[in-house]
Amino acid sequence: MHDTIVTAPGSLGDVNPLLGIAQQLQAQGRNVLFLAAEPYLPLAERAGLQTKPLTTQHEFHELCHDPNLWHPRRGPKLLFDKALRLSLVRHYDWLEQNCVPGKTLMVSHFLDFSSRVFRDRHPSTRLVSVVLAPATFRSVTHPPQLSGTGLETKLPRWMLRAAFWCADRWVDSMALPHINALRKNKGLAAVSRIMQKWWMSPDAVLAMFPQWYENIHEGVQLHEEKPSQVRYVDFPMTDSATLVTEEVRADFQRVLQIVGDSKPILFAPGSAHHQAKKFLQAAADACRRMNRSGILLSPNTSEQPSSLPANVATAQYLPFSQLLPHVGAVVHHGGIGTTSQCLAAGVPQIVLPMAFDQFDNADRVMRLGCGSWFPMRRVSAEKLVEHLSRLALSAEKSNDVAKRLSTAGREKKNPCEVAAELAVGDSI
């Protein structure tokens, strides 16, 4: 029986931080079981963790290859409807069979609704919710940007509260048929407006980013609806670099040989983005027009351009902590993992958001002066060249932010170690 269960639904950007916390919990002497989509379990197994799949290889492949996944409206429907239908009850039943109420510690990504229902069914069981990006927290003073237009950031407060209510009802319409059916089956009362408060554990919420990254607007950012149990840690800065296979290490050396010492542009559309063919072709064309070396990352090799300049390399995955010191700029999708790695490395970035928290991270990059952004749907070689041509203006600000993160890092413990200590504490 395991005394700790760490659950990481989602893509590699969601898995890596939870895996880092799981490793620190294991270092404390705890018996940890790690749950994630089947394709990511080998990473945890190489870390010496026992594992169990949340979704099978086939199920995860099907979700990632659905063209709706990265649509601003249809993407959430996939997560809150189809993904829940696949795994909610199956995961909950497994928890009932393997958790000891009051003794098993659960540490979970905040979208792990099975563990959240289990916590309501067994209130003596400690659940720690892990939040990776500020966009998860709502505010009527400085709301997160969740769309390409940014209209939601310009609404008056009364209208913004109404917009939150509508968003809650929309998510409820997709998720609650599954969640409340499970709750009813377990003798629990129905819930509503799950995004308002319910989806965060009442025991502990760990925000895996520095508070200054959230409060980059002028003045003080107030979150009237933020749970009181939130504690800020720091960017986890985990990318499983020590857990990669020999094939990935060989790929890393091959790529560096192709691009040489030319400070290439890194193009990274996201580890779960399997509809990036247009982006990758535009990236190759932009490198050709600018006579710049480049690195094109994609988990789906069939999407890579058939014809590439001699100084442009491709790979499926490379650890950013090792790669970013070699690059001059990064063009990416706006996932919080990639965004924070770029900030820490002092590398200017262009963000091409598609959905979820990506627009908000893009806005924060721009506000920090570390780069620019435009929506992925507008990608073209011309647009990339336009933004890359003026990216040098962001170099100084990017270095300043990197120094800030480096100074804070020297003064503090490893963020995942801090998160692990907070997770096991009697109170937070």
Buried (B, 14 or more C-beta within 10 A) or exposed (E): EBBBBBBBBBBBBBBBBBBBBBBBBBEEEBBBBBBBBBBBBEBBEEBEBEBBBBBBEEBBBEBBEBEBBBBBEEBBBBBBBBBBEBBBBEBBEBBEEEBEEEEBBBBBBBBBBBBBBBBBBBEEBBBBBBBBBBBBBBBBEBBBBBBBEEEBBEBEEEEBBEBBEEBBEBBBEBBBBBBBEBBEEBEBEEBEBBBBEBBBBBBBBBBBBBEEBBBBBEEEBEBEBBBEBBBBBBBBBBBBBEBBEEEBBEBBEEBBEBBEEBEBBBBBBBBBBBBBBBBBBBBBBBBBBBEBBBBBBBBBEEBBBEEBBEBBBBBBBBBBBBBBEBBBBBBBBBBBBBBBBBBBBBBBBBBBBBBBBBBBBBBBBBEBBBBBBBBBEEBBBEBBBBBBEEBEEBBEBBBBBBEBBEEBBEEEBBBBBBBBBBBBEEEB
